[in-house]
Amino acid sequence: MKKIIFSIVLFSYLIFTFNCFSFAATPKLVTKLNDAFEDIESWIIKIATPAAAVAVCTGALMRKFSFGDEEKIRTGKKLMTGSLFSYGFILAIDLILSTIQSLIS
């Protein structure tokens, strides 16, 4: 009885060990998802730069051509600060993700 239990434990240990070391490749689905997320991240960075520039220019023009209207001045200032903070946040997220990716690899 002890030999049977010992052989079952040894057999399951060997199967587990060989599966961990011989099949340790990343599955194709995970690789495709990682590539897709990297593509999305690069698209967001490419779109965020001109969007932030357009928002800042729009806010500056709103302030410039407000003709003394306090509401337009405040709206232009909020638009400029919000877009700059958002763009900075996107760049910070990109920096954090690339740092994590370099630590994992």
C-alpha positions as CSV (number, residue, x, y, z in Angstrom):
1,M,0.0,0.0,0.0
2,K,2.8,2.4,0.9
3,K,4.5,1.6,-2.4
4,I,1.4,2.5,-4.4
5,I,0.9,5.8,-2.6
6,F,4.6,6.6,-2.9
7,S,4.6,5.9,-6.6
8,I,1.4,8.0,-7.2
9,V,3.0,10.9,-5.3
10,L,6.3,10.6,-7.2
11,F,4.4,10.3,-10.5
12,S,2.3,13.4,-9.8
13,Y,5.4,15.3,-8.7
14,L,7.3,14.4,-11.9
15,I,4.3,15.4,-14.0
16,F,4.0,18.7,-12.2
17,T,7.8,19.4,-12.5
18,F,8.0,18.6,-16.2
19,N,4.9,20.7,-16.9
20,C,6.3,23.7,-15.2
21,F,9.6,23.6,-17.0
22,S,8.8,22.2,-20.4
23,F,5.6,24.1,-21.0
24,A,6.5,27.4,-19.5
25,A,6.0,29.4,-22.7
26,T,3.4,32.2,-22.8
27,P,0.2,31.1,-24.4
28,K,-0.7,32.6,-27.8
29,L,-3.8,34.3,-26.4
30,V,-1.8,36.1,-23.7
31,T,0.8,37.2,-26.3
32,K,-2.0,38.5,-28.6
33,L,-3.6,40.4,-25.7
34,N,-0.3,41.9,-24.7
35,D,0.4,43.0,-28.2
36,A,-3.1,44.5,-28.5
37,F,-2.6,46.5,-25.3
38,E,0.7,47.8,-26.4
39,D,-0.8,48.9,-29.7
40,I,-3.7,50.6,-27.8
41,E,-1.2,52.3,-25.5
42,S,0.8,53.7,-28.5
43,W,-2.4,54.9,-30.2
44,I,-3.4,56.7,-27.0
45,I,0.0,58.5,-26.8
46,K,-0.2,59.4,-30.5
47,I,-3.7,60.8,-30.1
48,A,-3.2,62.5,-26.8
49,T,-0.4,64.8,-28.0
50,P,-2.4,66.7,-30.7
51,A,-5.6,66.6,-28.6
52,A,-3.8,68.3,-25.7
53,A,-2.3,70.9,-28.1
54,V,-5.7,71.6,-29.6
55,A,-7.3,71.9,-26.1
56,V,-4.6,74.3,-24.9
57,C,-4.8,76.5,-28.0
58,T,-8.6,76.5,-27.7
59,G,-8.4,77.6,-24.1
60,A,-5.8,80.3,-25.0
61,L,-8.0,81.6,-27.7
62,M,-11.1,81.6,-25.4
63,R,-9.1,83.7,-22.9
64,K,-7.7,86.0,-25.6
65,F,-11.1,86.7,-27.3
66,S,-13.2,86.8,-24.2
67,F,-13.5,90.6,-24.4
68,G,-13.7,90.9,-20.6
69,D,-16.3,88.1,-20.0
70,E,-15.2,86.5,-16.7
71,E,-17.0,83.2,-17.5
72,K,-15.1,82.7,-20.8
73,I,-11.8,83.5,-19.1
74,R,-12.5,80.9,-16.3
75,T,-13.6,78.3,-18.9
76,G,-10.5,78.9,-21.0
77,K,-8.3,78.6,-18.0
78,K,-10.0,75.4,-16.8
79,L,-9.7,74.0,-20.3
80,M,-6.0,74.7,-20.5
81,T,-5.2,73.4,-17.0
82,G,-7.4,70.3,-17.4
83,S,-5.8,69.3,-20.7
84,L,-2.3,69.8,-19.4
85,F,-3.0,67.7,-16.3
86,S,-4.6,65.0,-18.4
87,Y,-1.7,64.9,-20.8
88,G,0.7,64.8,-17.9
89,F,-1.3,61.9,-16.3
90,I,-1.2,60.0,-19.6
91,L,2.6,60.4,-19.9
92,A,3.0,59.4,-16.2
93,I,1.0,56.3,-16.8
94,D,3.1,55.4,-19.8
95,L,6.3,55.9,-17.7
96,I,5.0,53.7,-14.9
97,L,3.9,51.0,-17.3
98,S,7.2,50.9,-19.1
99,T,9.0,50.8,-15.8
100,I,7.0,47.9,-14.6
101,Q,7.5,46.1,-18.0
102,S,11.2,46.6,-17.8
103,L,11.3,45.2,-14.2
104,I,9.3,42.1,-15.3
105,S,11.4,41.3,-18.3
